[in-house]
Amino acid sequence: MSLGGGGGGQLEQLSEEIENLERHEQALEQEIEEFQEEQREIDEATEALDALESGSTVQVPLGGDAYVRAEIQDIDEAVVSLGGGYAAERDKEGAIDTLETKRDALDDRIEEVREEITEVEGERDELEQQAQQLQQQQMQQLQGQMGGMGEDADDDE
């Protein structure tokens, strides 16, 4: 099996594929971090709903780091995002249940992404082994060619 000059191109292609897999793995890890941040926000909202009572005073964000003080008139009138641009009014327990359902869905998605990362790592490891074997073959070929050149020099003497 002669690789000749083509072995370098194969090695270059393997290297590109490995880099693509590494970028994909990093994007998946970033996705997990975003899901975990969303889970933290859900946890904060759940804790706030648990702690709040009608008549409580809270700071309501207006955007742009501006807040206004407001009094909770009725804790059983919470609006919770359902996803897809939809929201629904829920009582306190219903709002907490909705948030916990969203958190569980994020847990499932994180697990799926972790499984995908494991697959990508396996593919990357396989390609790295192929690249290493190709490098070793090229080194052996080069040593064989160098050895053959040395023999030719000995024949001239």
C-alpha positions as CSV (number, residue, x, y, z in Angstrom):
1,M,0.0,0.0,0.0
2,S,1.7,3.1,-1.2
3,L,0.5,6.4,0.1
4,G,3.0,8.5,-1.7
5,G,2.1,12.2,-1.8
6,G,-1.6,11.4,-1.1
7,G,-1.0,10.5,2.5
8,G,-0.4,14.2,3.4
9,G,-3.8,15.1,1.9
10,Q,-5.5,12.3,3.8
11,L,-3.9,13.6,7.0
12,E,-5.0,17.1,6.2
13,Q,-8.6,15.9,5.7
14,L,-8.5,14.0,9.0
15,S,-7.2,17.0,10.7
16,E,-10.0,19.2,9.3
17,E,-12.6,16.6,10.4
18,I,-11.2,16.5,13.9
19,E,-11.3,20.3,14.1
20,N,-14.9,20.3,12.9
21,L,-15.9,17.7,15.6
22,E,-14.1,19.8,18.3
23,R,-16.0,22.9,17.2
24,H,-19.3,20.9,17.2
25,E,-18.4,19.6,20.7
26,Q,-17.8,23.1,22.0
27,A,-21.1,24.3,20.6
28,L,-22.9,21.5,22.3
29,E,-21.2,22.3,25.6
30,Q,-22.3,25.9,25.2
31,E,-25.8,24.7,24.6
32,I,-25.7,22.8,27.9
33,E,-24.4,25.9,29.7
34,E,-27.4,27.9,28.3
35,F,-29.8,25.2,29.4
36,Q,-28.3,25.2,32.9
37,E,-28.6,29.0,33.1
38,E,-32.3,28.7,32.1
39,Q,-32.7,26.1,34.9
40,R,-31.1,28.5,37.4
41,E,-33.6,31.2,36.4
42,I,-36.5,28.7,36.8
43,D,-35.2,27.8,40.2
44,E,-35.1,31.4,41.2
45,A,-38.6,32.0,39.9
46,T,-39.9,28.9,41.8
47,E,-38.3,30.0,45.0
48,A,-39.7,33.5,44.6
49,L,-43.2,32.1,44.0
50,D,-42.9,29.9,47.1
51,A,-41.7,32.8,49.3
52,L,-44.2,35.5,48.0
53,E,-47.5,36.2,49.5
54,S,-50.3,38.6,48.6
55,G,-49.4,42.1,49.9
56,S,-45.6,41.5,49.5
57,T,-43.6,44.3,48.0
58,V,-41.2,43.4,45.2
59,Q,-38.8,45.1,42.7
60,V,-40.1,44.6,39.2
61,P,-37.6,44.9,36.4
62,L,-38.6,47.3,33.6
63,G,-35.5,46.6,31.4
64,G,-32.3,48.6,31.0
65,D,-31.5,47.8,34.7
66,A,-34.4,49.9,35.9
67,Y,-36.8,48.6,38.5
68,V,-40.0,49.8,40.1
69,R,-41.4,48.9,43.5
70,A,-44.7,47.0,43.3
71,E,-47.1,45.3,45.7
72,I,-48.4,41.8,45.0
73,Q,-52.1,42.1,45.0
74,D,-52.9,38.4,44.4
75,I,-50.2,35.7,44.3
76,D,-52.7,33.3,42.6
77,E,-52.4,35.4,39.4
78,A,-49.0,34.5,38.0
79,V,-48.4,34.6,34.3
80,V,-46.0,31.8,33.2
81,S,-44.4,31.3,29.8
82,L,-45.4,28.0,28.2
83,G,-42.9,28.3,25.4
84,G,-43.3,29.1,21.7
85,G,-44.3,32.7,22.5
86,Y,-47.3,31.6,24.6
87,A,-48.0,32.3,28.2
88,A,-50.8,31.4,30.6
89,E,-52.2,32.7,33.9
90,R,-51.8,30.2,36.7
91,D,-52.4,30.1,40.4
92,K,-49.3,29.9,42.6
93,E,-49.2,26.0,42.6
94,G,-50.0,25.8,38.9
95,A,-47.2,28.3,38.1
96,I,-44.7,26.3,40.2
97,D,-45.8,23.0,38.4
98,T,-45.4,24.6,35.0
99,L,-41.9,25.8,35.9
100,E,-40.9,22.4,37.3
101,T,-42.2,20.8,34.1
102,K,-40.0,23.2,32.0
103,R,-37.0,22.4,34.3
104,D,-37.6,18.6,33.8
105,A,-37.7,19.1,30.0
106,L,-34.4,21.0,30.2
107,D,-33.0,18.1,32.2
108,D,-34.0,15.7,29.4
109,R,-32.5,18.0,26.7
110,I,-29.2,18.3,28.7
111,E,-29.0,14.5,28.9
112,E,-29.6,14.2,25.1
113,V,-26.9,16.8,24.4
114,R,-24.5,15.0,26.7
115,E,-25.1,11.7,24.8
116,E,-24.4,13.6,21.6
117,I,-21.2,14.9,23.0
118,T,-20.1,11.4,23.9
119,E,-20.8,10.3,20.3
120,V,-18.8,13.2,19.0
121,E,-15.9,12.4,21.3
122,G,-15.9,8.8,20.1
123,E,-15.8,9.9,16.5
124,R,-13.0,12.4,17.3
125,D,-11.0,9.7,19.1
126,E,-11.4,7.3,16.2
127,L,-10.2,10.0,13.7
128,E,-7.3,10.8,15.9
129,Q,-6.3,7.2,15.9
130,Q,-6.5,7.0,12.1
131,A,-4.4,10.2,11.9
132,Q,-1.8,8.7,14.2
133,Q,-1.6,5.5,12.2
134,L,-1.3,7.4,9.0
135,Q,1.5,9.5,10.5
136,Q,3.3,6.3,11.6
137,Q,2.9,4.8,8.1
138,Q,4.4,7.9,6.5
139,M,7.3,7.9,9.0
140,Q,8.0,4.2,8.2
141,Q,7.8,4.9,4.4
142,L,10.2,7.9,4.9
143,Q,12.6,5.8,6.9
144,G,12.5,3.1,4.3
145,Q,13.2,5.6,1.5
146,M,16.1,7.1,3.6
147,G,17.4,3.6,4.2
148,G,17.3,2.8,0.5
149,M,19.2,6.0,-0.3
150,G,21.9,5.0,2.2
151,E,22.3,1.6,0.5
152,D,22.6,3.3,-2.9
153,A,25.4,5.4,-1.5
154,D,27.2,2.3,-0.2
155,D,26.9,0.6,-3.6
156,D,28.8,3.5,-5.2
157,E,31.9,3.0,-3.1
